[in-house]
């Protein structure tokens, strides 16, 4: 775990206290962790998320089905 001394505004402090109370957390560190997690899910682009990378790796391992024309593809799909 990383420790940091930070300077925050009075408003940010109030927000941390609200998050802390809302989730029943022990301290503001837990509130910051919750906020960071929600920020990651809401704002960060999917390609930066580790679960997205795992999903891409799984897709890359899949093999395609070869076909010569649309009729053959339709036959494969409708099987």
PyMOL Python script that loads the backbone (N, CA, C, O; Angstrom):
from pymol import cmd

cmd.read_pdbstr("""\
ATOM      1  N   UNK A   1       0.845  -1.169   0.000  1.00  0.00           N
ATOM      2  CA  UNK A   1       0.000   0.000   0.000  1.00  0.00           C
ATOM      3  C   UNK A   1       0.895   1.238   0.000  1.00  0.00           C
ATOM      4  O   UNK A   1       1.918   1.280   0.684  1.00  0.00           O
ATOM      5  N   UNK A   2       0.498   2.235  -0.770  1.00  0.00           N
ATOM      6  CA  UNK A   2       1.242   3.473  -0.891  1.00  0.00           C
ATOM      7  C   UNK A   2       0.662   4.497   0.066  1.00  0.00           C
ATOM      8  O   UNK A   2      -0.556   4.622   0.195  1.00  0.00           O
ATOM      9  N   UNK A   3       1.535   5.221   0.730  1.00  0.00           N
ATOM     10  CA  UNK A   3       1.093   6.307   1.607  1.00  0.00           C
ATOM     11  C   UNK A   3       1.456   7.627   0.964  1.00  0.00           C
ATOM     12  O   UNK A   3       2.504   7.753   0.332  1.00  0.00           O
ATOM     13  N   UNK A   4       0.575   8.623   1.128  1.00  0.00           N
ATOM     14  CA  UNK A   4       0.833   9.932   0.537  1.00  0.00           C
ATOM     15  C   UNK A   4       0.262  11.015   1.442  1.00  0.00           C
ATOM     16  O   UNK A   4      -0.792  10.845   2.055  1.00  0.00           O
ATOM     17  N   UNK A   5       0.973  12.117   1.511  1.00  0.00           N
ATOM     18  CA  UNK A   5       0.459  13.304   2.184  1.00  0.00           C
ATOM     19  C   UNK A   5      -0.047  14.208   1.075  1.00  0.00           C
ATOM     20  O   UNK A   5       0.699  14.560   0.161  1.00  0.00           O
ATOM     21  N   UNK A   6      -1.330  14.589   1.160  1.00  0.00           N
ATOM     22  CA  UNK A   6      -1.922  15.388   0.095  1.00  0.00           C
ATOM     23  C   UNK A   6      -2.539  16.658   0.657  1.00  0.00           C
ATOM     24  O   UNK A   6      -2.911  16.723   1.828  1.00  0.00           O
ATOM     25  N   UNK A   7      -2.640  17.651  -0.188  1.00  0.00           N
ATOM     26  CA  UNK A   7      -3.345  18.890   0.150  1.00  0.00           C
ATOM     27  C   UNK A   7      -4.613  18.933  -0.684  1.00  0.00           C
ATOM     28  O   UNK A   7      -4.561  18.858  -1.911  1.00  0.00           O
ATOM     29  N   UNK A   8      -5.756  19.053  -0.012  1.00  0.00           N
ATOM     30  CA  UNK A   8      -7.036  19.120  -0.716  1.00  0.00           C
ATOM     31  C   UNK A   8      -7.806  20.340  -0.237  1.00  0.00           C
ATOM     32  O   UNK A   8      -7.559  20.874   0.844  1.00  0.00           O
ATOM     33  N   UNK A   9      -8.733  20.758  -1.063  1.00  0.00           N
ATOM     34  CA  UNK A   9      -9.555  21.910  -0.700  1.00  0.00           C
ATOM     35  C   UNK A   9     -10.568  21.508   0.376  1.00  0.00           C
ATOM     36  O   UNK A   9     -10.790  20.326   0.637  1.00  0.00           O
ATOM     37  N   UNK A  10     -11.166  22.513   0.980  1.00  0.00           N
ATOM     38  CA  UNK A  10     -12.195  22.262   2.001  1.00  0.00           C
ATOM     39  C   UNK A  10     -13.379  21.523   1.376  1.00  0.00           C
ATOM     40  O   UNK A  10     -13.968  20.636   1.993  1.00  0.00           O
ATOM     41  N   UNK A  11     -13.715  21.900   0.146  1.00  0.00           N
ATOM     42  CA  UNK A  11     -14.831  21.246  -0.550  1.00  0.00           C
ATOM     43  C   UNK A  11     -14.517  19.772  -0.813  1.00  0.00           C
ATOM     44  O   UNK A  11     -15.372  18.913  -0.598  1.00  0.00           O
ATOM     45  N   UNK A  12     -13.305  19.471  -1.274  1.00  0.00           N
ATOM     46  CA  UNK A  12     -12.911  18.086  -1.509  1.00  0.00           C
ATOM     47  C   UNK A  12     -12.949  17.297  -0.208  1.00  0.00           C
ATOM     48  O   UNK A  12     -13.332  16.127  -0.205  1.00  0.00           O
ATOM     49  N   UNK A  13     -12.561  17.915   0.880  1.00  0.00           N
ATOM     50  CA  UNK A  13     -12.607  17.266   2.190  1.00  0.00           C
ATOM     51  C   UNK A  13     -14.044  16.911   2.566  1.00  0.00           C
ATOM     52  O   UNK A  13     -14.305  15.834   3.100  1.00  0.00           O
ATOM     53  N   UNK A  14     -14.978  17.830   2.280  1.00  0.00           N
ATOM     54  CA  UNK A  14     -16.391  17.563   2.568  1.00  0.00           C
ATOM     55  C   UNK A  14     -16.901  16.402   1.716  1.00  0.00           C
ATOM     56  O   UNK A  14     -17.638  15.544   2.201  1.00  0.00           O
ATOM     57  N   UNK A  15     -16.504  16.382   0.446  1.00  0.00           N
ATOM     58  CA  UNK A  15     -16.921  15.292  -0.439  1.00  0.00           C
ATOM     59  C   UNK A  15     -16.398  13.962   0.091  1.00  0.00           C
ATOM     60  O   UNK A  15     -17.130  12.972   0.119  1.00  0.00           O
ATOM     61  N   UNK A  16     -15.139  13.935   0.511  1.00  0.00           N
ATOM     62  CA  UNK A  16     -14.576  12.704   1.077  1.00  0.00           C
ATOM     63  C   UNK A  16     -15.349  12.262   2.314  1.00  0.00           C
ATOM     64  O   UNK A  16     -15.602  11.072   2.501  1.00  0.00           O
ATOM     65  N   UNK A  17     -15.723  13.215   3.152  1.00  0.00           N
ATOM     66  CA  UNK A  17     -16.502  12.873   4.349  1.00  0.00           C
ATOM     67  C   UNK A  17     -17.864  12.302   3.979  1.00  0.00           C
ATOM     68  O   UNK A  17     -18.349  11.381   4.636  1.00  0.00           O
ATOM     69  N   UNK A  18     -18.491  12.844   2.923  1.00  0.00           N
ATOM     70  CA  UNK A  18     -19.792  12.340   2.474  1.00  0.00           C
ATOM     71  C   UNK A  18     -19.649  10.917   1.940  1.00  0.00           C
ATOM     72  O   UNK A  18     -20.452  10.045   2.272  1.00  0.00           O
ATOM     73  N   UNK A  19     -18.631  10.680   1.114  1.00  0.00           N
ATOM     74  CA  UNK A  19     -18.391   9.341   0.573  1.00  0.00           C
ATOM     75  C   UNK A  19     -18.113   8.363   1.712  1.00  0.00           C
ATOM     76  O   UNK A  19     -18.616   7.239   1.722  1.00  0.00           O
ATOM     77  N   UNK A  20     -17.312   8.808   2.660  1.00  0.00           N
ATOM     78  CA  UNK A  20     -16.975   7.976   3.819  1.00  0.00           C
ATOM     79  C   UNK A  20     -18.234   7.581   4.589  1.00  0.00           C
ATOM     80  O   UNK A  20     -18.394   6.422   4.973  1.00  0.00           O
ATOM     81  N   UNK A  21     -19.122   8.544   4.811  1.00  0.00           N
ATOM     82  CA  UNK A  21     -20.361   8.261   5.547  1.00  0.00           C
ATOM     83  C   UNK A  21     -21.310   7.398   4.726  1.00  0.00           C
ATOM     84  O   UNK A  21     -21.930   6.476   5.257  1.00  0.00           O
ATOM     85  N   UNK A  22     -21.423   7.691   3.444  1.00  0.00           N
ATOM     86  CA  UNK A  22     -22.355   6.952   2.571  1.00  0.00           C
ATOM     87  C   UNK A  22     -22.037   5.466   2.527  1.00  0.00           C
ATOM     88  O   UNK A  22     -22.944   4.634   2.557  1.00  0.00           O
ATOM     89  N   UNK A  23     -20.757   5.130   2.456  1.00  0.00           N
ATOM     90  CA  UNK A  23     -20.353   3.730   2.344  1.00  0.00           C
ATOM     91  C   UNK A  23     -19.961   3.116   3.691  1.00  0.00           C
ATOM     92  O   UNK A  23     -19.589   1.944   3.744  1.00  0.00           O
ATOM     93  N   UNK A  24     -20.039   3.886   4.773  1.00  0.00           N
ATOM     94  CA  UNK A  24     -19.690   3.367   6.090  1.00  0.00           C
ATOM     95  C   UNK A  24     -18.225   2.992   6.205  1.00  0.00           C
ATOM     96  O   UNK A  24     -17.892   1.954   6.776  1.00  0.00           O
ATOM     97  N   UNK A  25     -17.351   3.824   5.671  1.00  0.00           N
ATOM     98  CA  UNK A  25     -15.924   3.526   5.636  1.00  0.00           C
ATOM     99  C   UNK A  25     -15.222   3.974   6.906  1.00  0.00           C
ATOM    100  O   UNK A  25     -15.722   4.824   7.642  1.00  0.00           O
ATOM    101  N   UNK A  26     -14.043   3.383   7.155  1.00  0.00           N
ATOM    102  CA  UNK A  26     -13.275   3.709   8.355  1.00  0.00           C
ATOM    103  C   UNK A  26     -12.556   5.040   8.249  1.00  0.00           C
ATOM    104  O   UNK A  26     -12.514   5.817   9.203  1.00  0.00           O
ATOM    105  N   UNK A  27     -11.992   5.294   7.081  1.00  0.00           N
ATOM    106  CA  UNK A  27     -11.198   6.520   6.944  1.00  0.00           C
ATOM    107  C   UNK A  27     -11.285   7.086   5.535  1.00  0.00           C
ATOM    108  O   UNK A  27     -11.891   6.494   4.643  1.00  0.00           O
ATOM    109  N   UNK A  28     -10.670   8.235   5.359  1.00  0.00           N
ATOM    110  CA  UNK A  28     -10.727   8.923   4.070  1.00  0.00           C
ATOM    111  C   UNK A  28      -9.925   8.189   2.996  1.00  0.00           C
ATOM    112  O   UNK A  28     -10.200   8.352   1.807  1.00  0.00           O
ATOM    113  N   UNK A  29      -8.954   7.397   3.389  1.00  0.00           N
ATOM    114  CA  UNK A  29      -8.202   6.606   2.412  1.00  0.00           C
ATOM    115  C   UNK A  29      -9.136   5.654   1.666  1.00  0.00           C
ATOM    116  O   UNK A  29      -9.038   5.496   0.449  1.00  0.00           O
ATOM    117  N   UNK A  30     -10.037   5.028   2.411  1.00  0.00           N
ATOM    118  CA  UNK A  30     -11.014   4.136   1.788  1.00  0.00           C
ATOM    119  C   UNK A  30     -11.935   4.921   0.851  1.00  0.00           C
ATOM    120  O   UNK A  30     -12.305   4.434  -0.217  1.00  0.00           O
ATOM    121  N   UNK A  31     -12.302   6.141   1.259  1.00  0.00           N
ATOM    122  CA  UNK A  31     -13.156   6.988   0.420  1.00  0.00           C
ATOM    123  C   UNK A  31     -12.440   7.351  -0.876  1.00  0.00           C
ATOM    124  O   UNK A  31     -13.056   7.349  -1.941  1.00  0.00           O
ATOM    125  N   UNK A  32     -11.160   7.660  -0.800  1.00  0.00           N
ATOM    126  CA  UNK A  32     -10.381   7.981  -2.002  1.00  0.00           C
ATOM    127  C   UNK A  32     -10.310   6.762  -2.907  1.00  0.00           C
ATOM    128  O   UNK A  32     -10.428   6.896  -4.125  1.00  0.00           O
ATOM    129  N   UNK A  33     -10.120   5.579  -2.339  1.00  0.00           N
ATOM    130  CA  UNK A  33     -10.078   4.350  -3.140  1.00  0.00           C
ATOM    131  C   UNK A  33     -11.403   4.110  -3.864  1.00  0.00           C
ATOM    132  O   UNK A  33     -11.405   3.727  -5.034  1.00  0.00           O
ATOM    133  N   UNK A  34     -12.519   4.330  -3.188  1.00  0.00           N
ATOM    134  CA  UNK A  34     -13.844   4.179  -3.808  1.00  0.00           C
ATOM    135  C   UNK A  34     -13.997   5.167  -4.955  1.00  0.00           C
ATOM    136  O   UNK A  34     -14.463   4.806  -6.036  1.00  0.00           O
ATOM    137  N   UNK A  35     -13.601   6.419  -4.716  1.00  0.00           N
ATOM    138  CA  UNK A  35     -13.722   7.441  -5.755  1.00  0.00           C
ATOM    139  C   UNK A  35     -12.841   7.102  -6.956  1.00  0.00           C
ATOM    140  O   UNK A  35     -13.264   7.293  -8.097  1.00  0.00           O
ATOM    141  N   UNK A  36     -11.641   6.609  -6.726  1.00  0.00           N
ATOM    142  CA  UNK A  36     -10.735   6.244  -7.818  1.00  0.00           C
ATOM    143  C   UNK A  36     -11.318   5.092  -8.632  1.00  0.00           C
ATOM    144  O   UNK A  36     -11.230   5.093  -9.860  1.00  0.00           O
ATOM    145  N   UNK A  37     -11.909   4.117  -7.958  1.00  0.00           N
ATOM    146  CA  UNK A  37     -12.509   2.978  -8.649  1.00  0.00           C
ATOM    147  C   UNK A  37     -13.682   3.420  -9.515  1.00  0.00           C
ATOM    148  O   UNK A  37     -13.812   2.981 -10.658  1.00  0.00           O
ATOM    149  N   UNK A  38     -14.535   4.288  -8.977  1.00  0.00           N
ATOM    150  CA  UNK A  38     -15.678   4.786  -9.743  1.00  0.00           C
ATOM    151  C   UNK A  38     -15.211   5.645 -10.923  1.00  0.00           C
ATOM    152  O   UNK A  38     -15.793   5.583 -12.006  1.00  0.00           O
ATOM    153  N   UNK A  39     -14.173   6.433 -10.715  1.00  0.00           N
ATOM    154  CA  UNK A  39     -13.614   7.245 -11.800  1.00  0.00           C
ATOM    155  C   UNK A  39     -13.097   6.347 -12.916  1.00  0.00           C
ATOM    156  O   UNK A  39     -13.328   6.604 -14.097  1.00  0.00           O
ATOM    157  N   UNK A  40     -12.398   5.295 -12.524  1.00  0.00           N
ATOM    158  CA  UNK A  40     -11.855   4.358 -13.510  1.00  0.00           C
ATOM    159  C   UNK A  40     -12.967   3.757 -14.353  1.00  0.00           C
ATOM    160  O   UNK A  40     -12.845   3.669 -15.574  1.00  0.00           O
ATOM    161  N   UNK A  41     -14.042   3.345 -13.713  1.00  0.00           N
ATOM    162  CA  UNK A  41     -15.144   2.698 -14.424  1.00  0.00           C
ATOM    163  C   UNK A  41     -15.899   3.677 -15.314  1.00  0.00           C
ATOM    164  O   UNK A  41     -16.362   3.305 -16.392  1.00  0.00           O
ATOM    165  N   UNK A  42     -16.026   4.922 -14.873  1.00  0.00           N
ATOM    166  CA  UNK A  42     -16.845   5.884 -15.602  1.00  0.00           C
ATOM    167  C   UNK A  42     -16.076   6.660 -16.666  1.00  0.00           C
ATOM    168  O   UNK A  42     -16.634   6.981 -17.715  1.00  0.00           O
ATOM    169  N   UNK A  43     -14.822   6.963 -16.417  1.00  0.00           N
ATOM    170  CA  UNK A  43     -14.103   7.912 -17.261  1.00  0.00           C
ATOM    171  C   UNK A  43     -13.040   7.274 -18.144  1.00  0.00           C
ATOM    172  O   UNK A  43     -12.940   7.595 -19.328  1.00  0.00           O
ATOM    173  N   UNK A  44     -12.256   6.382 -17.582  1.00  0.00           N
ATOM    174  CA  UNK A  44     -11.133   5.837 -18.338  1.00  0.00           C
ATOM    175  C   UNK A  44     -11.602   5.065 -19.552  1.00  0.00           C
ATOM    176  O   UNK A  44     -12.635   4.396 -19.512  1.00  0.00           O
ATOM    177  N   UNK A  45     -10.859   5.155 -20.610  1.00  0.00           N
ATOM    178  CA  UNK A  45     -11.196   4.452 -21.828  1.00  0.00           C
ATOM    179  C   UNK A  45     -11.025   2.952 -21.608  1.00  0.00           C
ATOM    180  O   UNK A  45     -10.122   2.529 -20.886  1.00  0.00           O
ATOM    181  N   UNK A  46     -11.889   2.143 -22.228  1.00  0.00           N
ATOM    182  CA  UNK A  46     -11.844   0.694 -21.978  1.00  0.00           C
ATOM    183  C   UNK A  46     -10.500   0.052 -22.289  1.00  0.00           C
ATOM    184  O   UNK A  46     -10.110  -0.907 -21.622  1.00  0.00           O
ATOM    185  N   UNK A  47      -9.783   0.560 -23.288  1.00  0.00           N
ATOM    186  CA  UNK A  47      -8.518  -0.087 -23.626  1.00  0.00           C
ATOM    187  C   UNK A  47      -7.464   0.086 -22.544  1.00  0.00           C
ATOM    188  O   UNK A  47      -6.426  -0.573 -22.590  1.00  0.00           O
ATOM    189  N   UNK A  48      -7.707   0.956 -21.573  1.00  0.00           N
ATOM    190  CA  UNK A  48      -6.766   1.132 -20.479  1.00  0.00           C
ATOM    191  C   UNK A  48      -7.072   0.205 -19.303  1.00  0.00           C
ATOM    192  O   UNK A  48      -6.250   0.051 -18.400  1.00  0.00           O
ATOM    193  N   UNK A  49      -8.232  -0.399 -19.316  1.00  0.00           N
ATOM    194  CA  UNK A  49      -8.631  -1.258 -18.208  1.00  0.00           C
ATOM    195  C   UNK A  49      -8.038  -2.651 -18.371  1.00  0.00           C
ATOM    196  O   UNK A  49      -8.037  -3.194 -19.476  1.00  0.00           O
ATOM    197  N   UNK A  50      -7.532  -3.239 -17.283  1.00  0.00           N
ATOM    198  CA  UNK A  50      -6.939  -4.587 -17.361  1.00  0.00           C
ATOM    199  C   UNK A  50      -7.918  -5.650 -17.847  1.00  0.00           C
ATOM    200  O   UNK A  50      -7.521  -6.559 -18.575  1.00  0.00           O
ATOM    201  N   UNK A  51      -9.187  -5.553 -17.459  1.00  0.00           N
ATOM    202  CA  UNK A  51     -10.156  -6.572 -17.891  1.00  0.00           C
ATOM    203  C   UNK A  51     -10.402  -6.484 -19.400  1.00  0.00           C
ATOM    204  O   UNK A  51     -10.736  -7.490 -20.025  1.00  0.00           O
ATOM    205  N   UNK A  52     -10.243  -5.303 -19.991  1.00  0.00           N
ATOM    206  CA  UNK A  52     -10.387  -5.156 -21.430  1.00  0.00           C
ATOM    207  C   UNK A  52      -9.238  -5.855 -22.156  1.00  0.00           C
ATOM    208  O   UNK A  52      -9.444  -6.493 -23.189  1.00  0.00           O
ATOM    209  N   UNK A  53      -8.045  -5.732 -21.617  1.00  0.00           N
ATOM    210  CA  UNK A  53      -6.876  -6.381 -22.211  1.00  0.00           C
ATOM    211  C   UNK A  53      -7.048  -7.900 -22.181  1.00  0.00           C
ATOM    212  O   UNK A  53      -6.738  -8.577 -23.161  1.00  0.00           O
ATOM    213  N   UNK A  54      -7.544  -8.439 -21.056  1.00  0.00           N
ATOM    214  CA  UNK A  54      -7.795  -9.879 -20.961  1.00  0.00           C
ATOM    215  C   UNK A  54      -8.831 -10.325 -21.993  1.00  0.00           C
ATOM    216  O   UNK A  54      -8.696 -11.385 -22.603  1.00  0.00           O
ATOM    217  N   UNK A  55      -9.869  -9.501 -22.180  1.00  0.00           N
ATOM    218  CA  UNK A  55     -10.907  -9.822 -23.146  1.00  0.00           C
ATOM    219  C   UNK A  55     -10.320  -9.846 -24.562  1.00  0.00           C
ATOM    220  O   UNK A  55     -10.639 -10.735 -25.352  1.00  0.00           O
ATOM    221  N   UNK A  56      -9.468  -8.877 -24.878  1.00  0.00           N
ATOM    222  CA  UNK A  56      -8.831  -8.847 -26.192  1.00  0.00           C
ATOM    223  C   UNK A  56      -7.959 -10.066 -26.429  1.00  0.00           C
ATOM    224  O   UNK A  56      -7.972 -10.639 -27.518  1.00  0.00           O
ATOM    225  N   UNK A  57      -7.197 -10.469 -25.411  1.00  0.00           N
ATOM    226  CA  UNK A  57      -6.339 -11.647 -25.550  1.00  0.00           C
ATOM    227  C   UNK A  57      -7.170 -12.895 -25.826  1.00  0.00           C
ATOM    228  O   UNK A  57      -6.771 -13.745 -26.622  1.00  0.00           O
ATOM    229  N   UNK A  58      -8.314 -13.005 -25.174  1.00  0.00           N
ATOM    230  CA  UNK A  58      -9.194 -14.148 -25.379  1.00  0.00           C
ATOM    231  C   UNK A  58      -9.735 -14.157 -26.809  1.00  0.00           C
ATOM    232  O   UNK A  58      -9.803 -15.208 -27.447  1.00  0.00           O
ATOM    233  N   UNK A  59     -10.117 -12.984 -27.307  1.00  0.00           N
ATOM    234  CA  UNK A  59     -10.632 -12.873 -28.668  1.00  0.00           C
ATOM    235  C   UNK A  59      -9.550 -13.233 -29.682  1.00  0.00           C
ATOM    236  O   UNK A  59      -9.831 -13.907 -30.673  1.00  0.00           O
ATOM    237  N   UNK A  60      -8.310 -12.788 -29.440  1.00  0.00           N
ATOM    238  CA  UNK A  60      -7.215 -13.055 -30.369  1.00  0.00           C
ATOM    239  C   UNK A  60      -6.889 -14.542 -30.472  1.00  0.00           C
ATOM    240  O   UNK A  60      -6.392 -14.992 -31.504  1.00  0.00           O
ATOM    241  N   UNK A  61      -7.160 -15.306 -29.425  1.00  0.00           N
ATOM    242  CA  UNK A  61      -6.888 -16.745 -29.430  1.00  0.00           C
ATOM    243  C   UNK A  61      -7.938 -17.527 -30.222  1.00  0.00           C
ATOM    244  O   UNK A  61      -7.695 -18.672 -30.605  1.00  0.00           O
ATOM    245  N   UNK A  62      -9.100 -16.923 -30.468  1.00  0.00           N
ATOM    246  CA  UNK A  62     -10.165 -17.612 -31.180  1.00  0.00           C
ATOM    247  C   UNK A  62      -9.785 -17.788 -32.658  1.00  0.00           C
ATOM    248  O   UNK A  62      -9.099 -16.951 -33.244  1.00  0.00           O
ATOM    249  N   UNK A  63     -10.238 -18.865 -33.221  1.00  0.00           N
ATOM    250  CA  UNK A  63      -9.985 -19.157 -34.638  1.00  0.00           C
ATOM    251  C   UNK A  63     -11.243 -18.844 -35.437  1.00  0.00           C
ATOM    252  O   UNK A  63     -12.356 -19.104 -34.979  1.00  0.00           O
ATOM    253  N   UNK A  64     -11.069 -18.298 -36.610  1.00  0.00           N
ATOM    254  CA  UNK A  64     -12.193 -17.984 -37.488  1.00  0.00           C
ATOM    255  C   UNK A  64     -12.610 -19.195 -38.306  1.00  0.00           C
ATOM    256  O   UNK A  64     -11.909 -20.205 -38.347  1.00  0.00           O
ATOM    257  N   UNK A  65     -13.740 -19.081 -38.944  1.00  0.00           N
ATOM    258  CA  UNK A  65     -14.244 -20.130 -39.812  1.00  0.00           C
ATOM    259  C   UNK A  65     -14.044 -19.664 -41.251  1.00  0.00           C
ATOM    260  O   UNK A  65     -14.623 -18.654 -41.652  1.00  0.00           O
ATOM    261  N   UNK A  66     -13.240 -20.374 -42.032  1.00  0.00           N
ATOM    262  CA  UNK A  66     -13.008 -19.942 -43.420  1.00  0.00           C
ATOM    263  C   UNK A  66     -14.225 -20.232 -44.307  1.00  0.00           C
ATOM    264  O   UNK A  66     -14.914 -21.237 -44.132  1.00  0.00           O
ATOM    265  N   UNK A  67     -14.469 -19.334 -45.254  1.00  0.00           N
ATOM    266  CA  UNK A  67     -15.530 -19.525 -46.236  1.00  0.00           C
ATOM    267  C   UNK A  67     -15.118 -18.830 -47.529  1.00  0.00           C
ATOM    268  O   UNK A  67     -14.323 -17.890 -47.518  1.00  0.00           O
ATOM    269  N   UNK A  68     -15.672 -19.307 -48.646  1.00  0.00           N
ATOM    270  CA  UNK A  68     -15.269 -18.808 -49.960  1.00  0.00           C
ATOM    271  C   UNK A  68     -16.158 -17.680 -50.460  1.00  0.00           C
ATOM    272  O   UNK A  68     -15.691 -16.766 -51.140  1.00  0.00           O
ATOM    273  N   UNK A  69     -17.446 -17.748 -50.118  1.00  0.00           N
ATOM    274  CA  UNK A  69     -18.371 -16.715 -50.578  1.00  0.00           C
ATOM    275  C   UNK A  69     -19.516 -16.579 -49.579  1.00  0.00           C
ATOM    276  O   UNK A  69     -19.578 -17.305 -48.586  1.00  0.00           O
ATOM    277  N   UNK A  70     -20.414 -15.649 -49.851  1.00  0.00           N
ATOM    278  CA  UNK A  70     -21.512 -15.374 -48.920  1.00  0.00           C
ATOM    279  C   UNK A  70     -22.463 -16.561 -48.792  1.00  0.00           C
ATOM    280  O   UNK A  70     -23.009 -16.810 -47.717  1.00  0.00           O
ATOM    281  N   UNK A  71     -22.654 -17.274 -49.862  1.00  0.00           N
ATOM    282  CA  UNK A  71     -23.546 -18.439 -49.818  1.00  0.00           C
ATOM    283  C   UNK A  71     -22.993 -19.501 -48.875  1.00  0.00           C
ATOM    284  O   UNK A  71     -23.742 -20.112 -48.112  1.00  0.00           O
ATOM    285  N   UNK A  72     -21.696 -19.717 -48.927  1.00  0.00           N
ATOM    286  CA  UNK A  72     -21.071 -20.697 -48.040  1.00  0.00           C
ATOM    287  C   UNK A  72     -21.151 -20.220 -46.588  1.00  0.00           C
ATOM    288  O   UNK A  72     -21.391 -21.022 -45.685  1.00  0.00           O
ATOM    289  N   UNK A  73     -20.955 -18.948 -46.364  1.00  0.00           N
ATOM    290  CA  UNK A  73     -21.070 -18.390 -45.004  1.00  0.00           C
ATOM    291  C   UNK A  73     -22.489 -18.560 -44.479  1.00  0.00           C
ATOM    292  O   UNK A  73     -22.695 -18.946 -43.328  1.00  0.00           O
ATOM    293  N   UNK A  74     -23.457 -18.269 -45.329  1.00  0.00           N
ATOM    294  CA  UNK A  74     -24.860 -18.409 -44.926  1.00  0.00           C
ATOM    295  C   UNK A  74     -25.155 -19.856 -44.552  1.00  0.00           C
ATOM    296  O   UNK A  74     -25.879 -20.115 -43.590  1.00  0.00           O
ATOM    297  N   UNK A  75     -24.601 -20.794 -45.302  1.00  0.00           N
ATOM    298  CA  UNK A  75     -24.798 -22.226 -45.041  1.00  0.00           C
ATOM    299  C   UNK A  75     -24.195 -22.590 -43.675  1.00  0.00           C
ATOM    300  O   UNK A  75     -24.794 -23.357 -42.921  1.00  0.00           O
ATOM    301  N   UNK A  76     -23.020 -22.047 -43.358  1.00  0.00           N
ATOM    302  CA  UNK A  76     -22.354 -22.314 -42.076  1.00  0.00           C
ATOM    303  C   UNK A  76     -23.180 -21.736 -40.924  1.00  0.00           C
ATOM    304  O   UNK A  76     -23.382 -22.402 -39.908  1.00  0.00           O
ATOM    305  N   UNK A  77     -23.651 -20.515 -41.080  1.00  0.00           N
ATOM    306  CA  UNK A  77     -24.409 -19.839 -40.016  1.00  0.00           C
ATOM    307  C   UNK A  77     -25.758 -20.509 -39.768  1.00  0.00           C
ATOM    308  O   UNK A  77     -26.144 -20.758 -38.626  1.00  0.00           O
ATOM    309  N   UNK A  78     -26.452 -20.792 -40.840  1.00  0.00           N
ATOM    310  CA  UNK A  78     -27.792 -21.368 -40.698  1.00  0.00           C
ATOM    311  C   UNK A  78     -27.749 -22.858 -40.425  1.00  0.00           C
ATOM    312  O   UNK A  78     -28.749 -23.461 -40.034  1.00  0.00           O
ATOM    313  N   UNK A  79     -26.565 -23.454 -40.637  1.00  0.00           N
ATOM    314  CA  UNK A  79     -26.237 -24.822 -40.333  1.00  0.00           C
ATOM    315  C   UNK A  79     -27.278 -25.808 -40.388  1.00  0.00           C
ATOM    316  O   UNK A  79     -27.026 -26.986 -40.134  1.00  0.00           O
TER     317      UNK A  79
END
""", "prot")
cmd.dss("prot")
cmd.show_as("cartoon", "prot")
cmd.util.cbc("prot")
cmd.orient("prot")
